[in-house]
Amino acid sequence: MQKLANRLSFRQLQVFKTVYLLKSYSHAGFELGLTQPAVSSQIRQIEQALAQPLFEYIGRKLYCTAAGDRLFKTTEIIFDQLQTLQADIGEMKGQVSGELNIAAVNTAQCVLPYLLKGFMTQHPQVIVNIKSVNRAQGIQRLTDNVDHIVIMGMVPKGKPFAALPFLDNELLPLVSPNHPLLQQENVSVSEFLSSRLIIREPGSGNRLALEQHCQHVREKLAPFLQIDSNDGIKHAVMAGLGVCVLPRLSVIAELQNGSLKTLPLPGFPLRRSWSLVYPQGKHPIPAMRAFIDYVQNNIINIETLFKEITGSQKEKV
């Protein structure tokens, strides 16, 4: 054991982990700021220490061996323990430190920066890593316990997840400023949905919310066009391709400058809640606990902030 420990370094394990995750020597080198020969040399030194190959090429594709899979599991434990140690040492000094890994569904990208501003001011030693996902990916990452926290708008029921709702998420029916529906009185939901509805991809929380509403009011959902980003959808609507339903917070600027308009439809806006979500029973590291506590203690301030952000544009719609 001592002999192996003397022959391996943390840098070598970091290089190995990067190659393992990216399945490429060249991509790992780019990620780490190393040349491909330098990466190959580090991997070769580990293989010599273990007397086992870690990777093999089949055709032009890189695969991991059984020894490589085993080393990756061990490496994950080592780095997790180092992160815990760093956080614990910071706590002893009266500081919250370490990494905080957050996955946020695409539509939460307009919310998360406002949460982080105050939190990172209070805890400057915390390093925040953000991954953008759709709802289906977020649920899978929760199941796999990949992140510390996932931020999403619709928490799945019947799953072993804990959730902290912290902000209303209003979904608005939107059209371009010269759309014919704006000239009609008492537009029905059916008329809106049949006016070339542009919608997110399956797995999106926005789409699921609209699907559930349509089922509730017994309306048929027949999308005209599917786009996998809110930005893409709102630009398509502004170009006159159709209509859509998007979160208010994602279209504040467009509502303010008049490039998008809302329709007064029965049952709208749809209301859901943004939530911090994490697996039940997960042992929170100090940075995770501090972030949850920050959001929980500042829910009223967060709501007030977003009312101020959206208040002026509501008056102009």
Phi, psi and omega per residue, in radians:
M1 nan -0.814 -3.132
Q2 -1.112 -0.664 3.141
K3 -1.076 -0.766 3.125
L4 -1.144 -0.744 3.137
A5 -1.069 -0.606 -3.141
N6 -1.263 -0.355 -3.052
R7 -1.737 -0.147 3.140
L8 -1.978 2.567 3.085
S9 -2.152 2.795 3.096
F10 -1.091 -0.618 3.128
R11 -1.100 -0.733 3.102
Q12 -1.082 -0.734 3.124
L13 -1.142 -0.625 3.092
Q14 -1.132 -0.744 3.100
V15 -1.091 -0.816 3.125
F16 -1.007 -0.828 -3.109
K17 -1.042 -0.699 -3.125
T18 -1.180 -0.740 3.082
V19 -1.095 -0.751 -3.131
Y20 -1.032 -0.789 -3.084
L21 -1.288 -0.637 -3.070
L22 -1.605 -0.232 -3.133
K23 0.938 0.716 -3.120
S24 -2.850 2.281 3.063
Y25 -1.210 -0.753 -3.091
S26 -1.194 -0.723 3.116
H27 -1.157 -0.657 3.096
A28 -1.127 -0.712 3.110
G29 -1.080 -0.729 3.113
F30 -1.111 -0.723 -3.132
E31 -1.115 -0.655 -3.035
L32 -1.718 -0.065 -3.104
G33 1.295 0.563 3.137
L34 -2.085 2.761 3.011
T35 -1.361 2.790 3.123
Q36 -1.086 -0.703 3.076
P37 -1.067 -0.591 3.112
A38 -1.169 -0.705 3.090
V39 -1.111 -0.808 3.135
S40 -1.033 -0.694 -3.141
S41 -1.115 -0.734 3.134
Q42 -1.125 -0.758 3.131
I43 -1.127 -0.707 -3.137
R44 -1.102 -0.664 3.115
Q45 -1.136 -0.674 3.094
I46 -1.150 -0.746 -3.135
E47 -1.085 -0.651 3.115
Q48 -1.186 -0.654 3.133
A49 -1.178 -0.637 -3.111
L50 -1.576 -0.279 -3.057
A51 1.030 0.605 3.131
Q52 -2.525 2.448 3.031
P53 -1.259 2.484 -3.132
L54 -1.764 -0.576 -3.106
F55 -2.354 2.734 3.051
E56 -2.563 2.549 3.074
Y57 -1.641 2.275 2.980
I58 -2.114 1.938 -2.935
G59 1.222 -2.188 3.099
R60 -1.942 0.210 -3.087
K61 -1.834 2.412 -3.117
L62 -1.582 2.236 3.116
Y63 -2.128 2.660 3.104
C64 -1.648 2.476 3.101
T65 -1.475 3.042 3.102
A66 -1.079 -0.682 3.097
A67 -1.116 -0.659 3.107
G68 -1.134 -0.716 3.096
D69 -1.078 -0.730 -3.141
R70 -1.157 -0.710 3.121
L71 -1.140 -0.634 -3.141
F72 -1.093 -0.756 3.132
K73 -1.057 -0.729 3.121
T74 -1.166 -0.723 3.140
T75 -1.086 -0.705 3.099
E76 -1.040 -0.735 3.129
I77 -1.123 -0.754 -3.123
I78 -1.073 -0.850 -3.094
F79 -1.223 -0.600 3.064
D80 -1.108 -0.725 3.124
Q81 -1.159 -0.653 3.087
L82 -1.134 -0.689 3.111
Q83 -1.137 -0.732 3.090
T84 -1.086 -0.730 3.111
L85 -1.061 -0.787 3.122
Q86 -1.043 -0.755 3.135
A87 -1.147 -0.723 -3.134
D88 -1.128 -0.727 3.118
I89 -1.105 -0.713 3.100
G90 -1.089 -0.668 3.125
E91 -1.145 -0.657 3.097
M92 -1.079 -0.549 3.120
K93 -1.477 0.025 -3.102
G94 1.431 0.268 -3.135
Q95 -2.111 2.481 3.000
V96 -1.581 2.189 -3.100
S97 -2.441 -2.992 -3.121
G98 1.686 -3.042 -3.124
E99 -1.718 2.530 3.043
L100 -2.146 1.965 -3.096
N101 -1.705 2.035 -3.103
I102 -2.084 2.257 2.950
A103 -1.820 2.250 -3.112
A104 -2.186 2.281 3.064
V105 -1.060 2.702 -3.005
N106 -0.904 -0.726 -3.073
T107 -1.278 -0.219 3.115
A108 -1.505 -0.056 -3.120
Q109 -1.094 -0.452 3.131
C110 -1.461 -0.162 -3.135
V111 -1.753 -0.759 -2.986
L112 -0.974 -0.750 -3.117
P113 -0.993 -0.592 -3.127
Y114 -1.268 -0.513 3.051
L115 -1.254 -0.698 -3.042
L116 -1.278 -0.517 -3.060
K117 -0.992 -0.941 -3.141
G118 -1.199 -0.688 -3.115
F119 -1.101 -0.793 -3.080
M120 -1.285 -0.402 3.016
T121 -1.190 -0.710 3.120
Q122 -1.272 -0.557 -3.038
H123 -2.260 1.243 -3.055
P124 -1.175 -0.254 -3.128
Q125 -1.445 -0.173 -3.124
V126 -1.435 2.304 3.058
I127 -1.743 2.060 -3.076
V128 -1.752 2.230 3.052
N129 -1.991 2.252 -3.051
I130 -2.070 2.310 3.080
K131 -2.063 2.217 3.118
S132 -1.568 2.242 -3.086
V133 -2.449 2.918 2.917
N134 -1.639 3.099 -3.023
R135 -1.087 -0.746 -3.129
A136 -1.086 -0.718 3.105
Q137 -1.152 -0.684 3.115
G138 -1.064 -0.755 3.123
I139 -1.107 -0.728 3.126
Q140 -1.114 -0.694 3.132
R141 -1.183 -0.587 3.040
L142 -1.133 -0.776 3.138
T143 -1.076 -0.675 -3.115
D144 -1.501 -0.046 3.140
N145 0.983 0.810 -3.079
V146 -1.405 -0.711 -3.016
D147 -1.951 2.946 3.018
H148 -1.347 -0.728 -3.092
I149 -2.516 2.496 2.989
V150 -2.050 2.339 3.089
I151 -1.849 2.103 -3.121
M152 -2.549 2.914 -3.061
G153 -1.697 -0.370 -3.120
M154 -2.330 1.802 -3.097
V155 -1.366 2.210 -3.126
P156 -1.131 2.436 3.121
K157 -1.522 2.677 3.096
G158 1.333 0.230 3.109
K159 -1.952 2.675 -3.112
P160 -1.392 1.046 -3.110
F161 -2.060 2.490 2.979
A162 -1.708 2.543 -3.070
A163 -2.444 2.503 3.050
L164 -2.151 1.727 3.067
P165 -1.171 2.404 -3.095
F166 -2.375 -0.165 -3.110
L167 -2.830 2.403 3.049
D168 -1.151 2.483 3.076
N169 -2.075 1.822 -3.126
E170 -1.583 2.221 3.086
L171 -1.811 2.127 -3.009
L172 -1.879 2.506 2.958
P173 -1.380 2.211 -2.993
L174 -2.218 2.518 3.079
V175 -2.427 2.940 3.041
S176 -1.308 2.772 -3.036
P177 -1.135 -0.322 3.124
N178 -1.911 0.375 -3.104
H179 -1.256 2.426 -3.120
P180 -1.000 -0.506 -3.124
L181 -1.097 -0.443 3.125
L182 -1.188 -0.358 3.137
Q183 -1.528 -0.141 -3.130
Q184 -1.640 2.661 3.002
E185 -1.745 2.530 3.074
N186 0.962 0.980 3.081
V187 -1.178 2.332 -3.137
S188 -1.530 2.806 3.086
V189 -1.075 -0.670 3.139
S190 -1.082 -0.741 3.115
E191 -1.115 -0.720 3.138
F192 -1.114 -0.847 -3.085
L193 -1.136 -0.461 -3.131
S194 -1.602 0.130 -3.128
S195 -1.705 0.856 3.118
R196 1.063 1.218 -3.095
L197 -1.265 2.238 3.073
I198 -1.810 2.269 -2.914
I199 -2.423 2.769 3.081
R200 -1.294 2.994 -3.110
E201 -1.299 2.772 3.030
P202 -0.994 2.428 -3.072
G203 1.773 -0.258 3.104
S204 -1.364 2.463 3.091
G205 -1.150 -0.648 3.102
N206 -1.044 -0.799 -3.133
R207 -1.117 -0.766 -3.126
L208 -1.080 -0.720 3.125
A209 -1.071 -0.744 3.132
L210 -1.197 -0.708 3.107
E211 -1.065 -0.769 3.137
Q212 -1.126 -0.679 3.112
H213 -1.141 -0.745 -3.138
C214 -1.119 -0.665 3.073
Q215 -1.116 -0.693 -3.111
H216 -1.138 -0.714 -3.105
V217 -1.689 0.105 3.089
R218 1.020 0.864 3.057
E219 -1.950 2.531 -3.138
K220 -1.470 2.342 3.113
L221 -1.840 1.959 -3.119
A222 -2.259 1.522 -3.070
P223 -1.067 2.465 3.062
F224 -1.536 -0.595 -3.072
L225 -2.636 2.493 3.121
Q226 -2.067 2.240 3.128
I227 -2.335 2.423 -3.003
D228 -1.633 0.434 3.042
S229 -2.627 2.570 3.102
N230 -1.124 -0.687 3.125
D231 -1.063 -0.766 3.124
G232 -1.081 -0.701 -3.127
I233 -1.158 -0.820 -3.073
K234 -1.163 -0.591 3.088
H235 -1.220 -0.608 3.080
A236 -1.122 -0.705 3.117
V237 -1.184 -0.747 3.114
M238 -1.088 -0.525 3.114
A239 -1.379 -0.068 3.094
G240 1.540 0.300 -3.122
L241 -1.346 -0.401 -3.113
G242 2.965 -2.686 -3.103
V243 -2.157 2.928 -3.120
C244 -2.739 3.015 3.005
V245 -2.217 2.074 -3.105
L246 -2.378 2.791 3.078
P247 -1.127 2.462 3.128
R248 -0.964 -0.737 -3.060
L249 -1.142 -0.348 -3.131
S250 -1.527 -0.125 -3.093
V251 -2.269 0.443 -3.102
I252 -1.015 -0.864 -3.092
A253 -1.096 -0.702 -3.107
E254 -1.187 -0.629 3.091
L255 -1.236 -0.611 3.132
Q256 -1.194 -0.719 -3.109
N257 -1.575 -0.013 3.039
G258 1.455 0.139 -3.138
S259 -1.379 -0.204 2.971
L260 -2.336 2.608 3.118
K261 -2.261 2.594 3.045
T262 -1.666 2.681 3.063
L263 -1.903 2.422 3.082
P264 -1.381 1.477 -3.110
L265 -1.722 2.540 3.055
P266 -1.027 2.335 3.105
G267 1.492 -0.083 -3.137
F268 -1.951 2.694 0.017
P269 -1.245 2.627 2.995
L270 -1.277 2.423 -3.074
R271 -2.070 2.127 3.008
R272 -2.229 -3.130 3.128
S273 -2.164 2.397 2.910
W274 -1.271 2.461 -3.109
S275 -2.444 2.582 2.879
L276 -1.492 2.229 -3.061
V277 -2.228 2.450 3.097
Y278 -2.721 2.777 -3.108
P279 -1.119 2.405 3.053
Q280 -1.093 2.445 3.131
G281 1.460 -0.040 3.113
K282 -1.181 2.302 3.102
H283 -1.430 1.939 -3.045
P284 -1.319 2.292 2.973
I285 -1.233 2.860 -3.087
P286 -0.967 -0.685 -3.127
A287 -1.140 -0.709 3.097
M288 -1.120 -0.812 3.135
R289 -1.072 -0.720 -3.126
A290 -1.135 -0.669 -3.130
F291 -1.198 -0.765 3.104
I292 -1.062 -0.786 3.138
D293 -1.101 -0.698 3.141
Y294 -1.065 -0.837 -3.131
V295 -1.123 -0.784 -3.116
Q296 -1.079 -0.690 -3.106
N297 -1.371 -0.216 -3.078
N298 -2.106 0.361 -3.108
I299 -1.013 -0.767 -3.140
I300 -1.108 -0.747 3.125
N301 -1.133 -0.671 3.117
I302 -1.128 -0.782 3.109
E303 -1.077 -0.743 3.131
T304 -1.095 -0.749 3.133
L305 -1.026 -0.820 -3.078
F306 -1.308 -0.438 3.002
K307 -1.157 -0.668 3.092
E308 -1.175 -0.687 -3.130
I309 -1.134 -0.749 -3.066
T310 -1.620 -0.225 -3.031
G311 -1.064 -0.809 -3.066
S312 -1.150 -0.674 -3.119
Q313 -1.271 -0.468 3.094
K314 -1.107 -0.616 -3.122
E315 -1.233 -0.414 -3.070
K316 -1.600 -0.238 -3.092
V317 -1.212 nan nan
